[in-house]
């Protein structure tokens, strides 16, 4: 019979004081959206949401990095996971819930936070702009705004949030080209021009040639296995004139899940 060491036996001689433990465990979220330019069609750009940290915390004490812009986030409570904390903080600080949220990195370098050794789980979210209309500042924030990614990186940012943002940007650019992430920025039914615009806004310098060339994209996109025409109840294709004088076919994402393999 195989014998195992019980928890009771193992903990009898265990001394937690021998090991350094973190001073805090947090979740931080990079919230990406496409902010449209109302003066011109398909001229929006990738933005992210930042909060401005108040000068004093909820207890009336000087707030670490107060006055600087920061990512939404906060401490993980003992009863919750980092994922649960991220979703809770997201709702508390922006009013958002039930949106696309992905964990992409952990930041644990000592010295990244003046309050002590803080371990941060980093997430990014993809959100349609209209969902951010109800955004609000949390208890330790005095303002919440959307910034162009380039502008955001030039602001006085708290802690190591500039590094976290840069890493998130590269991650979401890759995901945009390797998955159907674009649907998180789009309405359920969309035109091919709207899809192309989202891909161009997010993928940046990684954009594929098939997307750069509008004529090529128009020929290729209808054949993508993850797209299908949106249909009326009678089976006829749906159309729209929301961004054109002429009727344009509407598409939707189907359930196809593309999987990349280096062995193909």
HELIX and SHEET records of a PDB file:
HELIX    1   1 UNK A    7  UNK A   12  1                                   6    
HELIX    2   2 UNK A   16  UNK A   18  5                                   3    
HELIX    3   3 UNK A   82  UNK A   94  1                                  13    
HELIX    4   4 UNK A  129  UNK A  132  5                                   4    
HELIX    5   5 UNK A  149  UNK A  154  1                                   6    
HELIX    6   6 UNK A  161  UNK A  178  1                                  18    
HELIX    7   7 UNK A  181  UNK A  184  5                                   4    
HELIX    8   8 UNK A  192  UNK A  203  1                                  12    
HELIX    9   9 UNK A  204  UNK A  206  5                                   3    
HELIX   10  10 UNK A  209  UNK A  212  1                                   4    
HELIX   11  11 UNK A  214  UNK A  221  1                                   8    
SHEET    1   A 4 UNK A  69  UNK A  70  0                                        
SHEET    2   A 4 UNK A  45  UNK A  53 -1                                        
SHEET    3   A 4 UNK A  24  UNK A  35 -1                                        
SHEET    4   A 4 UNK A  72  UNK A  75 -1                                        
SHEET    1   B 5 UNK A  69  UNK A  70  0                                        
SHEET    2   B 5 UNK A  45  UNK A  53 -1                                        
SHEET    3   B 5 UNK A  24  UNK A  35 -1                                        
SHEET    4   B 5 UNK A 118  UNK A 126  1                                        
SHEET    5   B 5 UNK A 100  UNK A 107 -1                                        
SHEET    1   C 3 UNK A  69  UNK A  70  0                                        
SHEET    2   C 3 UNK A  45  UNK A  53 -1                                        
SHEET    3   C 3 UNK A 141  UNK A 148 -1                                        
SHEET    1   D 2 UNK A 227  UNK A 229  0                                        
SHEET    2   D 2 UNK A 251  UNK A 253 -1                                        
SHEET    1   E 2 UNK A 239  UNK A 240  0                                        
SHEET    2   E 2 UNK A 248  UNK A 249 -1                                        
END                                                                             
